[in-house]
């Protein structure tokens, strides 16, 4: 749930309050997992562009 709120650009302080995280660092764990997903998505796009340009 927290990850979905992060993806929807909800303020992390609000998420911290909603989930009663004692520290914002806990909330940032969910944001980090989302950043990893974005990184993977960008890499897959980069691979697709390289394939279409004939670069292996």
mmCIF file of the C-alpha atoms, coordinates in Angstrom:
data_MODEL
# 
_entry.id   MODEL 
# 
loop_
_atom_site.group_PDB 
_atom_site.id 
_atom_site.type_symbol 
_atom_site.label_atom_id 
_atom_site.label_alt_id 
_atom_site.label_comp_id 
_atom_site.label_asym_id 
_atom_site.label_entity_id 
_atom_site.label_seq_id 
_atom_site.pdbx_PDB_ins_code 
_atom_site.Cartn_x 
_atom_site.Cartn_y 
_atom_site.Cartn_z 
_atom_site.occupancy 
_atom_site.B_iso_or_equiv 
_atom_site.pdbx_formal_charge 
_atom_site.auth_seq_id 
_atom_site.auth_comp_id 
_atom_site.auth_asym_id 
_atom_site.auth_atom_id 
_atom_site.pdbx_PDB_model_num 
ATOM 1  C CA . UNK A 1 1  ? 0.000  0.000  0.000   1.00 0.00 ? 1  UNK A CA 1 
ATOM 2  C CA . UNK A 1 2  ? 2.701  2.495  0.930   1.00 0.00 ? 2  UNK A CA 1 
ATOM 3  C CA . UNK A 1 3  ? 4.549  1.748  -2.307  1.00 0.00 ? 3  UNK A CA 1 
ATOM 4  C CA . UNK A 1 4  ? 1.426  2.539  -4.314  1.00 0.00 ? 4  UNK A CA 1 
ATOM 5  C CA . UNK A 1 5  ? 1.050  5.876  -2.527  1.00 0.00 ? 5  UNK A CA 1 
ATOM 6  C CA . UNK A 1 6  ? 4.695  6.660  -3.304  1.00 0.00 ? 6  UNK A CA 1 
ATOM 7  C CA . UNK A 1 7  ? 4.023  5.851  -6.986  1.00 0.00 ? 7  UNK A CA 1 
ATOM 8  C CA . UNK A 1 8  ? 1.097  8.279  -6.860  1.00 0.00 ? 8  UNK A CA 1 
ATOM 9  C CA . UNK A 1 9  ? 3.393  11.041 -5.543  1.00 0.00 ? 9  UNK A CA 1 
ATOM 10 C CA . UNK A 1 10 ? 1.772  11.292 -2.121  1.00 0.00 ? 10 UNK A CA 1 
ATOM 11 C CA . UNK A 1 11 ? 3.867  13.319 0.303   1.00 0.00 ? 11 UNK A CA 1 
ATOM 12 C CA . UNK A 1 12 ? 6.093  10.898 2.271   1.00 0.00 ? 12 UNK A CA 1 
ATOM 13 C CA . UNK A 1 13 ? 5.224  12.663 5.534   1.00 0.00 ? 13 UNK A CA 1 
ATOM 14 C CA . UNK A 1 14 ? 1.556  11.859 4.956   1.00 0.00 ? 14 UNK A CA 1 
ATOM 15 C CA . UNK A 1 15 ? 2.444  8.237  4.234   1.00 0.00 ? 15 UNK A CA 1 
ATOM 16 C CA . UNK A 1 16 ? 4.506  8.145  7.423   1.00 0.00 ? 16 UNK A CA 1 
ATOM 17 C CA . UNK A 1 17 ? 1.501  9.329  9.400   1.00 0.00 ? 17 UNK A CA 1 
ATOM 18 C CA . UNK A 1 18 ? -0.963 7.000  7.649   1.00 0.00 ? 18 UNK A CA 1 
ATOM 19 C CA . UNK A 1 19 ? 1.136  3.921  8.365   1.00 0.00 ? 19 UNK A CA 1 
ATOM 20 C CA . UNK A 1 20 ? 2.339  5.090  11.789  1.00 0.00 ? 20 UNK A CA 1 
ATOM 21 C CA . UNK A 1 21 ? 5.974  4.748  10.792  1.00 0.00 ? 21 UNK A CA 1 
ATOM 22 C CA . UNK A 1 22 ? 8.052  5.869  13.747  1.00 0.00 ? 22 UNK A CA 1 
ATOM 23 C CA . UNK A 1 23 ? 10.688 7.326  11.457  1.00 0.00 ? 23 UNK A CA 1 
ATOM 24 C CA . UNK A 1 24 ? 10.679 8.737  7.928   1.00 0.00 ? 24 UNK A CA 1 
ATOM 25 C CA . UNK A 1 25 ? 13.536 6.346  7.144   1.00 0.00 ? 25 UNK A CA 1 
ATOM 26 C CA . UNK A 1 26 ? 11.038 3.490  7.282   1.00 0.00 ? 26 UNK A CA 1 
ATOM 27 C CA . UNK A 1 27 ? 8.833  5.242  4.739   1.00 0.00 ? 27 UNK A CA 1 
ATOM 28 C CA . UNK A 1 28 ? 11.884 5.842  2.528   1.00 0.00 ? 28 UNK A CA 1 
ATOM 29 C CA . UNK A 1 29 ? 12.347 2.071  2.276   1.00 0.00 ? 29 UNK A CA 1 
ATOM 30 C CA . UNK A 1 30 ? 9.127  1.948  0.276   1.00 0.00 ? 30 UNK A CA 1 
ATOM 31 C CA . UNK A 1 31 ? 10.256 4.864  -1.876  1.00 0.00 ? 31 UNK A CA 1 
ATOM 32 C CA . UNK A 1 32 ? 13.548 3.089  -2.516  1.00 0.00 ? 32 UNK A CA 1 
ATOM 33 C CA . UNK A 1 33 ? 11.784 -0.024 -3.759  1.00 0.00 ? 33 UNK A CA 1 
ATOM 34 C CA . UNK A 1 34 ? 9.836  2.160  -6.158  1.00 0.00 ? 34 UNK A CA 1 
ATOM 35 C CA . UNK A 1 35 ? 13.051 3.792  -7.383  1.00 0.00 ? 35 UNK A CA 1 
ATOM 36 C CA . UNK A 1 36 ? 14.421 0.343  -8.136  1.00 0.00 ? 36 UNK A CA 1 
ATOM 37 C CA . UNK A 1 37 ? 11.331 -0.384 -10.229 1.00 0.00 ? 37 UNK A CA 1 
ATOM 38 C CA . UNK A 1 38 ? 11.790 2.856  -12.150 1.00 0.00 ? 38 UNK A CA 1 
ATOM 39 C CA . UNK A 1 39 ? 15.451 2.049  -12.734 1.00 0.00 ? 39 UNK A CA 1 
ATOM 40 C CA . UNK A 1 40 ? 14.526 -1.365 -14.142 1.00 0.00 ? 40 UNK A CA 1 
ATOM 41 C CA . UNK A 1 41 ? 11.877 0.201  -16.374 1.00 0.00 ? 41 UNK A CA 1 
ATOM 42 C CA . UNK A 1 42 ? 14.324 2.744  -17.798 1.00 0.00 ? 42 UNK A CA 1 
ATOM 43 C CA . UNK A 1 43 ? 16.907 0.023  -18.397 1.00 0.00 ? 43 UNK A CA 1 
ATOM 44 C CA . UNK A 1 44 ? 14.377 -2.057 -20.303 1.00 0.00 ? 44 UNK A CA 1 
ATOM 45 C CA . UNK A 1 45 ? 13.570 0.948  -22.488 1.00 0.00 ? 45 UNK A CA 1 
ATOM 46 C CA . UNK A 1 46 ? 17.264 1.551  -23.090 1.00 0.00 ? 46 UNK A CA 1 
ATOM 47 C CA . UNK A 1 47 ? 17.698 -2.078 -24.145 1.00 0.00 ? 47 UNK A CA 1 
ATOM 48 C CA . UNK A 1 48 ? 14.745 -1.767 -26.533 1.00 0.00 ? 48 UNK A CA 1 
ATOM 49 C CA . UNK A 1 49 ? 16.213 1.379  -28.127 1.00 0.00 ? 49 UNK A CA 1 
ATOM 50 C CA . UNK A 1 50 ? 19.576 -0.325 -28.572 1.00 0.00 ? 50 UNK A CA 1 
ATOM 51 C CA . UNK A 1 51 ? 17.887 -3.336 -30.206 1.00 0.00 ? 51 UNK A CA 1 
ATOM 52 C CA . UNK A 1 52 ? 15.992 -1.097 -32.630 1.00 0.00 ? 52 UNK A CA 1 
ATOM 53 C CA . UNK A 1 53 ? 19.244 0.703  -33.510 1.00 0.00 ? 53 UNK A CA 1 
ATOM 54 C CA . UNK A 1 54 ? 21.052 -2.595 -34.117 1.00 0.00 ? 54 UNK A CA 1 
ATOM 55 C CA . UNK A 1 55 ? 23.360 -2.148 -31.117 1.00 0.00 ? 55 UNK A CA 1 
ATOM 56 C CA . UNK A 1 56 ? 24.015 -5.309 -29.105 1.00 0.00 ? 56 UNK A CA 1 
# 
